[in-house]
Amino acid sequence: FMAMMSPCCLEDDEREYRQELEEAGLWHPVYGDRSSTVVLIGVDLDKEGILAQLDAALLTEEEMQAGVASWRAFAEEDKLFGTEYFEIEGEFVPKTLIVTE
């Protein structure tokens, strides 16, 4: 990720690319060029149902700003997909979410 690099250390082509991302609205002020992509492949997938479940899993802006320590409370309250998807021991480790019908 370019976001991990100090702007002073970017090569000219990298600096230009970052500027293009910013101009296109693809550069987040905090997270830079970091992003996630989810690809679901299957037959007769319930697109609306899957999107609804994914949307319900999103953190609010307030929850996002609260940080990792506050997210552990979701696991303790069994709000984050049940605790099987959230490690509360040690560091935060992303888990794979499998959406089924």
LUMKOLDO-173677 format. One record per residue: residue number from 1; residue in three letters; x, y, z of N, C-alpha, C, O, CB in turn. Coordinates in pm, 1 decimal, always signed. Glycine has a CB too. Layout:
 num residu     n.c1     n.c2     n.c3    ca.c1    ca.c2    ca.c3     c.c1     c.c2     c.c3     o.c1     o.c2     o.c3    cb.c1    cb.c2    cb.c3
 NUM    ALA        X        Y        Z        X        Y        Z        X        Y        Z        X        Y        Z        X        Y        Z
...
% end
This chain:
 num residu     n.c1     n.c2     n.c3    ca.c1    ca.c2    ca.c3     c.c1     c.c2     c.c3     o.c1     o.c2     o.c3    cb.c1    cb.c2    cb.c3
   1    PHE    +83.4   -118.5     +0.0     +0.0     +0.0     +0.0    +87.2   +123.9     +0.0   +185.1   +132.2    +74.1    -94.5     +0.3   +120.4
   2    MET    +51.8   +218.1    -82.0   +125.2   +344.5    -84.8   +105.1   +421.6    +44.9   +189.5   +502.3    +83.7    +81.0   +429.7   -204.3
   3    ALA     -7.0   +396.4   +111.7    -36.6   +467.0   +236.1    +69.5   +439.8   +342.7    +86.7   +519.6   +434.9   -174.5   +426.5   +288.1
   4    MET   +139.1   +330.0   +330.8   +242.5   +293.7   +428.1   +373.3   +369.4   +404.3   +462.1   +368.9   +489.5   +268.5   +143.7   +423.0
   5    MET   +384.5   +433.9   +289.1   +508.9   +501.8   +253.7   +499.8   +650.0   +285.3   +396.6   +713.2   +262.8   +541.5   +481.1   +105.4
   6    SER   +606.0   +703.5   +336.4   +611.9   +847.1   +361.1   +610.5   +919.8   +226.8   +681.3   +879.3   +134.6   +738.8   +884.9   +444.1
   7    PRO   +530.5  +1027.4   +213.9   +525.9  +1100.7    +86.7   +663.8  +1144.6    +36.7   +685.8  +1154.8    -84.0   +437.5  +1222.2   +101.6
   8    CYS   +755.5  +1170.1   +128.4   +888.7  +1213.6    +86.0   +967.5  +1101.7    +19.7  +1065.3  +1127.9    -50.4   +966.2  +1267.0   +204.7
   9    CYS   +925.8   +975.9    +41.2   +999.7   +861.9    -12.7   +943.5   +810.3   -144.9   +997.0   +715.4   -202.1  +1000.4   +750.4    +87.6
  10    LEU   +836.6   +871.8   -193.4   +774.9   +825.2   -316.6   +856.0   +867.7   -438.2   +909.8   +978.3   -443.4   +632.6   +877.7   -327.6
  11    GLU   +863.8   +777.9   -535.7   +923.3   +811.2   -664.5   +825.4   +901.4   -739.3   +708.5   +910.6   -702.0   +957.0   +681.9   -747.5
  12    ASP   +872.8   +967.9   -844.8   +787.4  +1059.0   -920.3   +661.5   +991.0   -972.6   +552.5  +1047.2   -962.4   +864.5  +1118.2  -1035.5
  13    ASP   +675.1   +868.9  -1029.5   +557.8   +799.4  -1083.4   +460.6   +759.8   -972.3   +339.5   +760.2   -994.2   +601.0   +674.8  -1161.7
  14    GLU   +511.2   +725.8   -853.9   +426.2   +692.3   -740.8   +352.5   +816.4   -689.8   +234.8   +809.6   -654.4   +509.5   +629.5   -628.3
  15    ARG   +421.9   +927.8   -686.5   +361.9  +1053.9   -644.9   +248.6  +1093.0   -740.6   +142.6  +1138.6   -697.7   +468.7  +1165.3   -639.2
  16    GLU   +272.8  +1074.3   -870.9   +170.0  +1103.4   -972.0    +49.4  +1010.8   -955.5    -65.2  +1054.7   -965.3   +228.6  +1089.0  -1114.4
  17    TYR    +75.9   +883.5   -930.5    -31.9   +787.5   -912.5   -115.5   +822.9   -789.2   -238.3   +817.1   -793.6    +24.7   +645.1   -900.0
  18    ARG    -49.0   +859.4   -679.8   -121.0   +899.0   -559.4   -209.0  +1020.6   -589.0   -323.7  +1026.3   -544.6    -22.1   +929.9   -444.3
  19    GLN   -156.8  +1116.1   -662.4   -234.0  +1234.8   -696.6   -356.6  +1196.6   -780.0   -464.9  +1251.8   -760.7   -146.2  +1336.1   -772.8
  20    GLU   -339.0  +1102.1   -872.8   -451.4  +1054.7   -953.6   -558.2   +990.7   -865.4   -677.5  +1013.7   -885.1   -402.9   +954.2  -1059.6
  21    LEU   -514.8   +910.1   -767.8   -609.5   +847.9   -675.2   -685.4   +953.5   -595.7   -806.9   +943.5   -578.7   -536.5   +752.6   -579.8
  22    GLU   -613.7  +1054.5   -547.2   -677.3  +1161.6   -470.8   -779.9  +1234.8   -556.7   -891.9  +1259.8   -512.3   -571.7  +1260.3   -417.7
  23    GLU   -741.9  +1269.1   -679.3   -831.5  +1342.2   -769.3   -954.1  +1259.6   -806.5  -1061.6  +1314.9   -829.6   -756.9  +1383.5   -895.7
  24    ALA   -938.7  +1128.1   -812.4  -1049.7  +1039.5   -846.8  -1135.5  +1005.3   -725.1  -1235.1   +933.9   -737.1   -996.7   +911.8   -910.0
  25    GLY  -1096.4  +1056.6   -607.2  -1170.9  +1027.6   -485.3  -1145.1   +889.0   -431.3  -1225.6   +836.6   -354.3  -1316.5  +1044.3   -509.9
  26    LEU  -1033.1   +828.0   -470.7  -1000.1   +692.1   -429.2   -893.4   +687.1   -320.1   -841.7   +580.1   -287.8   -953.8   +612.8   -548.2
  27    TRP   -860.8   +802.5   -263.9   -760.6   +810.6   -156.9   -831.2   +858.0    -30.8   -882.7   +969.7    -26.4   -641.9   +907.2   -195.3
  28    HIS   -833.8   +774.1    +71.0   -898.0   +809.4   +197.9   -799.9   +890.2   +281.5   -681.3   +857.4   +285.1   -945.1   +681.8   +275.3
  29    PRO   -846.5   +995.6   +349.0   -754.9  +1079.5   +426.4   -682.1  +1005.0   +538.6   -572.2  +1044.8   +577.2   -830.8  +1194.4   +485.1
  30    VAL   -740.8   +898.9   +590.8   -676.0   +822.3   +698.0   -614.7   +692.6   +645.0   -501.9   +658.6   +680.6   -777.1   +790.5   +809.2
  31    TYR   -687.5   +620.6   +560.7   -646.4   +487.4   +517.7   -578.7   +484.1   +381.8   -534.1   +378.4   +337.2   -764.3   +398.0   +514.9
  32    GLY   -570.7   +597.8   +316.2   -500.7   +604.8   +188.1   -560.3   +513.7    +83.9   -680.1   +519.2    +56.2   -356.5   +571.0   +206.4
  33    ASP   -475.0   +428.5    +25.3   -518.6   +339.3    -82.0   -554.2   +199.5    -31.5   -572.6   +107.8   -111.6   -410.4   +329.1   -187.1
  34    ARG   -564.0   +182.6    +98.6   -600.9    +52.0   +152.6   -747.7    +24.3   +121.3   -831.5   +114.1   +128.8   -575.1    +45.6   +306.1
  35    SER   -777.9   -100.1    +86.2   -915.4   -137.3    +57.6   -929.3   -289.0    +67.2   -830.7   -361.7    +79.2   -958.6    -86.6    -82.4
  36    SER  -1052.6   -334.0    +61.8  -1082.7   -477.1    +60.7  -1176.8   -505.1    -54.9  -1260.9   -422.5    -90.4  -1145.2   -523.6   +196.1
  37    THR  -1161.3   -621.4   -112.1  -1249.4   -663.8   -219.4  -1305.1   -800.1   -183.1  -1231.2   -889.4   -141.5  -1175.2   -667.7   -356.2
  38    VAL  -1434.9   -815.3   -198.8  -1500.0   -942.7   -171.7  -1554.1   -994.9   -303.9  -1624.8   -924.0   -375.6  -1614.0   -928.2    -64.4
  39    VAL  -1520.7  -1118.4   -335.2  -1569.8  -1182.0   -457.3  -1647.9  -1306.1   -415.8  -1595.4  -1394.3   -347.9  -1451.9  -1218.3   -555.7
  40    LEU  -1772.5  -1311.4   -457.3  -1856.8  -1427.1   -429.0  -1892.5  -1492.6   -561.3  -1945.9  -1427.4   -651.1  -1985.5  -1386.5   -349.5
  41    ILE  -1863.4  -1619.7   -573.1  -1891.6  -1693.0   -696.2  -1984.3  -1808.1   -660.7  -1956.5  -1885.4   -569.0  -1759.7  -1744.7   -764.6
  42    GLY  -2093.7  -1819.0   -733.2  -2187.1  -1927.3   -705.9  -2304.9  -1923.1   -800.2  -2314.9  -1835.8   -886.4  -2235.3  -1921.1   -562.9
  43    VAL  -2392.7  -2017.6   -782.5  -2512.4  -2028.1   -864.4  -2631.2  -1980.9   -781.8  -2647.2  -2020.8   -666.5  -2533.7  -2173.9   -915.5
  44    ASP  -2715.4  -1894.9   -842.0  -2836.5  -1845.4   -776.6  -2808.6  -1782.0   -640.7  -2882.1  -1805.1   -544.7  -2935.4  -1958.0   -760.1
  45    LEU  -2703.2  -1702.6   -632.7  -2672.9  -1632.8   -507.9  -2781.0  -1529.0   -479.8  -2834.5  -1467.3   -571.9  -2533.1  -1565.6   -514.6
  46    ASP  -2812.0  -1510.7   -353.6  -2909.6  -1411.3   -310.6  -2836.8  -1278.6   -290.8  -2797.1  -1244.1   -179.5  -2982.5  -1456.0   -179.3
  47    LYS  -2820.1  -1204.8   -400.5  -2742.5  -1081.7   -397.1  -2795.7   -985.2   -291.7  -2718.0   -932.1   -212.4  -2743.5  -1015.2   -533.9
  48    GLU  -2926.1   -961.9   -289.5  -2983.7   -867.6   -194.0  -2961.9   -913.8    -49.9  -2930.0   -833.1    +37.4  -3132.9   -849.5   -221.1
  49    GLY  -2979.1  -1042.9    -25.6  -2958.8  -1097.2   +108.4  -2814.3  -1085.9   +153.9  -2786.7  -1050.3   +268.4  -3002.2  -1241.7   +112.9
  50    ILE  -2723.2  -1116.3    +63.7  -2580.6  -1107.0    +95.5  -2542.8   -961.8   +124.1  -2474.7   -932.9   +222.5  -2494.8  -1163.4    -20.6
  51    LEU  -2587.5   -871.2    +37.6  -2556.3   -728.9    +58.2  -2616.3   -677.7   +188.2  -2553.7   -597.7   +257.6  -2607.7   -645.0    -59.5
  52    ALA  -2736.3   -722.4   +222.2  -2799.4   -679.7   +347.9  -2717.6   -725.8   +467.7  -2698.1   -650.4   +563.0  -2943.0   -734.5   +357.9
  53    GLN  -2669.0   -851.9   +462.6  -2587.7   -902.7   +573.6  -2454.9   -828.2   +583.9  -2409.4   -796.3   +693.7  -2562.1  -1052.9   +556.5
  54    LEU  -2393.7   -800.9   +470.2  -2267.5   -727.5   +471.1  -2287.5   -584.7   +520.7  -2207.5   -534.6   +599.8  -2205.4   -726.5   +331.1
  55    ASP  -2394.2   -518.6   +474.6  -2423.6   -382.9   +520.4  -2448.2   -379.8   +671.1  -2405.0   -286.8   +739.3  -2545.3   -326.8   +446.1
  56    ALA  -2517.7   -481.6   +723.2  -2545.9   -487.8   +866.3  -2418.1   -506.1   +947.6  -2413.3   -470.1  +1065.2  -2643.3   -601.3   +896.1
  57    ALA  -2314.4   -562.2   +884.8  -2188.4   -587.2   +954.6  -2096.6   -465.0   +958.5  -1998.7   -463.7  +1033.0  -2116.1   -702.0   +889.1
  58    LEU  -2127.3   -363.2   +879.4  -2041.0   -245.0   +875.2  -2042.5   -170.1  +1007.1  -2145.8   -159.3  +1073.1  -2083.9   -152.0   +762.6
  59    LEU  -1927.7   -119.1  +1044.1  -1920.0    -31.8  +1161.0  -1975.2   +105.3  +1123.8  -1960.7   +150.6  +1010.3  -1773.5    -20.4  +1213.3
  60    THR  -2038.2   +170.1  +1220.0  -2077.7   +308.7  +1199.3  -1951.2   +393.5  +1206.9  -1847.1   +345.3  +1251.7  -2185.0   +355.1  +1305.1
  61    GLU  -1958.8   +517.6  +1164.2  -1843.3   +607.2  +1172.1  -1797.4   +621.4  +1317.1  -1677.5   +624.8  +1344.6  -1877.6   +745.9  +1112.6
  62    GLU  -1892.7   +629.7  +1409.2  -1860.8   +640.9  +1551.7  -1789.5   +516.5  +1602.6  -1691.8   +526.6  +1676.8  -1987.7   +664.8  +1632.9
  63    GLU  -1838.4   +398.2  +1562.7  -1774.7   +272.9  +1604.0  -1635.0   +261.4  +1544.4  -1543.1   +213.4  +1610.8  -1860.3   +152.3  +1561.9
  64    MET  -1618.4   +304.5  +1421.0  -1487.9   +300.0  +1355.4  -1388.0   +388.3  +1429.3  -1274.1   +348.0  +1453.0  -1499.7   +344.0  +1208.4
  65    GLN  -1430.9   +508.1  +1465.2  -1343.3   +601.3  +1535.5  -1304.3   +550.4  +1674.0  -1198.4   +586.5  +1725.3  -1410.8   +736.5  +1547.7
  66    ALA  -1388.7   +466.9  +1735.0  -1362.3   +416.7  +1870.0  -1243.4   +320.7  +1873.9  -1177.9   +308.5  +1977.4  -1486.0   +347.2  +1924.6
  67    GLY  -1214.5   +252.5  +1762.9  -1095.4   +169.1  +1754.3  -1111.4    +25.8  +1800.2  -1217.6    -16.5  +1845.9   -989.7   +230.2  +1831.8
  68    VAL  -1000.9    -48.1  +1786.1   -998.4   -192.4  +1809.5  -1042.7   -230.0  +1949.6  -1118.1   -325.9  +1966.5   -860.3   -246.0  +1784.9
  69    ALA   -997.6   -156.9  +2050.4  -1032.8   -193.0  +2188.2  -1184.1   -195.2  +2206.9  -1237.1   -283.0  +2275.0   -968.8    -94.7  +2287.7
  70    SER  -1252.9   -100.2  +2147.5  -1399.1    -97.4  +2161.1  -1464.8   -208.8  +2080.9  -1573.7   -253.6  +2116.6  -1454.2    +37.9  +2116.2
  71    TRP  -1401.3   -254.4  +1973.6  -1459.6   -360.9  +1892.0  -1464.2   -491.4  +1968.4  -1549.9   -575.8  +1942.2  -1380.8   -378.8  +1762.9
  72    ARG  -1373.7   -508.8  +2061.8  -1374.8   -632.0  +2141.6  -1505.0   -644.2  +2219.9  -1550.1   -755.1  +2248.7  -1254.4   -635.4  +2238.0
  73    ALA  -1565.5   -530.7  +2254.4  -1692.6   -533.7  +2326.4  -1801.2   -598.8  +2242.2  -1892.0   -661.2  +2297.0  -1735.0   -392.2  +2366.4
  74    PHE  -1793.8   -585.7  +2109.5  -1892.5   -650.0  +2023.1  -1887.5   -800.5  +2041.4  -1991.4   -866.2  +2048.7  -1868.6   -613.1  +1875.8
  75    ALA  -1767.8   -854.8  +2048.6  -1753.3   -999.1  +2066.5  -1807.3  -1040.1  +2203.1  -1874.1  -1142.7  +2216.2  -1605.2  -1041.6  +2051.6
  76    GLU  -1777.5   -958.8  +2304.8  -1824.7   -990.1  +2439.4  -1977.0   -982.3  +2446.7  -2039.7  -1056.7  +2522.1  -1761.6   -894.6  +2541.9
  77    GLU  -2035.9   -892.9  +2368.9  -2181.7   -878.5  +2367.2  -2244.1   -968.8  +2261.3  -2365.6   -966.6  +2241.5  -2221.0   -732.2  +2341.6
  78    ASP  -2161.0  -1048.6  +2192.8  -2206.9  -1139.2  +2088.0  -2276.4  -1064.4  +1974.4  -2374.4  -1113.0  +1918.0  -2301.0  -1243.1  +2146.5
  79    LYS  -2224.7   -945.3  +1941.2  -2283.2   -865.9  +1834.7  -2209.7   -880.1  +1702.8  -2264.6   -843.6  +1598.8  -2286.4   -722.6  +1874.7
  80    LEU  -2089.8   -930.8  +1703.0  -2009.6   -934.3  +1581.5  -2006.4  -1075.4  +1524.0  -1906.5  -1146.0  +1537.3  -1867.1   -884.6  +1609.5
  81    PHE  -2115.5  -1116.1  +1460.2  -2126.9  -1247.3  +1396.9  -2110.4  -1361.5  +1496.0  -2076.8  -1472.9  +1455.6  -2024.3  -1260.6  +1287.1
  82    GLY  -2132.7  -1337.4  +1622.0  -2102.9  -1439.4  +1721.2  -1953.0  -1441.8  +1743.0  -1877.1  -1397.9  +1656.5  -2155.4  -1579.0  +1677.1
  83    THR  -1910.4  -1491.1  +1854.5  -1768.4  -1482.5  +1888.6  -1679.7  -1573.6  +1805.2  -1557.6  -1558.1  +1808.6  -1749.6  -1515.1  +2032.8
  84    GLU  -1735.9  -1668.0  +1730.6  -1651.2  -1756.7  +1651.4  -1576.6  -1681.7  +1540.8  -1478.5  -1733.5  +1487.5  -1735.3  -1867.7  +1590.6
  85    TYR  -1621.2  -1561.2  +1505.5  -1556.6  -1484.1  +1400.5  -1466.6  -1374.0  +1454.4  -1412.3  -1295.6  +1376.6  -1660.3  -1424.5  +1310.6
  86    PHE  -1449.9  -1366.6  +1584.3  -1374.2  -1255.4  +1638.7  -1286.4  -1304.0  +1751.9  -1336.1  -1348.2  +1855.5  -1467.5  -1143.8  +1686.9
  87    GLU  -1157.3  -1296.1  +1732.5  -1063.2  -1336.2  +1835.5  -1049.1  -1222.7  +1935.2  -1014.0  -1111.0  +1897.0   -925.8  -1374.2  +1774.6
  88    ILE  -1075.8  -1249.3  +2061.9  -1059.1  -1144.2  +2161.6   -931.0  -1164.7  +2242.5   -897.0  -1083.3  +2328.3  -1180.4  -1139.8  +2255.1
  89    GLU   -861.7  -1272.9  +2214.6   -732.4  -1296.6  +2278.7   -623.5  -1238.8  +2189.7   -623.1  -1264.5  +2069.3   -708.5  -1449.0  +2304.7
  90    GLY   -532.2  -1162.1  +2245.1   -419.7  -1109.6  +2167.9   -459.8  -1003.1  +2069.1   -555.4   -928.7  +2090.8   -351.7  -1220.3  +2095.4
  91    GLU   -386.0   -996.6  +1960.5   -407.2   -894.5  +1858.4   -529.8   -923.7  +1773.6   -573.9  -1038.2  +1763.1   -285.1   -883.3  +1769.7
  92    PHE   -584.4   -818.5  +1713.1   -697.6   -831.9  +1622.1   -652.2   -906.2  +1497.9   -554.1   -867.5  +1434.3   -756.6   -693.3  +1584.9
  93    VAL   -722.9  -1012.7  +1463.2   -690.0  -1091.9  +1345.6   -816.2  -1102.0  +1260.4   -916.5  -1156.2  +1306.8   -635.5  -1234.2  +1385.1
  94    PRO   -814.1  -1050.6  +1135.4   -931.4  -1060.1  +1049.0   -967.1  -1206.2  +1023.3   -878.9  -1291.3  +1011.1   -906.7   -986.9   +915.9
  95    LYS  -1094.9  -1234.0  +1015.4  -1143.1  -1367.9   +988.0  -1220.9  -1369.4   +857.8  -1267.2  -1265.2   +811.5  -1229.7  -1419.1  +1103.2
  96    THR  -1235.2  -1485.3   +799.6  -1313.9  -1501.0   +678.6  -1460.2  -1515.9   +716.6  -1494.7  -1595.7   +803.8  -1265.5  -1622.4   +595.9
  97    LEU  -1544.8  -1440.2   +652.1  -1689.1  -1449.3   +674.9  -1750.7  -1523.1   +558.2  -1735.2  -1481.6   +443.4  -1753.9  -1308.2   +692.2
  98    ILE  -1819.9  -1631.3   +585.8  -1886.0  -1706.4   +481.3  -2036.1  -1683.9   +496.9  -2094.7  -1718.2   +599.6  -1849.2  -1858.6   +487.9
  99    VAL  -2097.3  -1626.4   +394.6  -2239.5  -1597.3   +396.5  -2311.2  -1712.8   +330.2  -2284.6  -1744.5   +214.3  -2271.7  -1462.6   +325.6
 100    THR  -2403.8  -1777.3   +404.2  -2480.4  -1887.3   +347.8  -2628.8  -1855.1   +354.7  -2671.8  -1769.3   +431.7  -2449.9  -2019.1   +421.6
 101    GLU  -2705.5  -1924.7   +273.6  -2850.9  -1903.0   +273.8  -2912.6  -1971.0   +392.3  -3034.1  -1964.8   +410.8  -2915.3  -1954.3   +144.3
% end
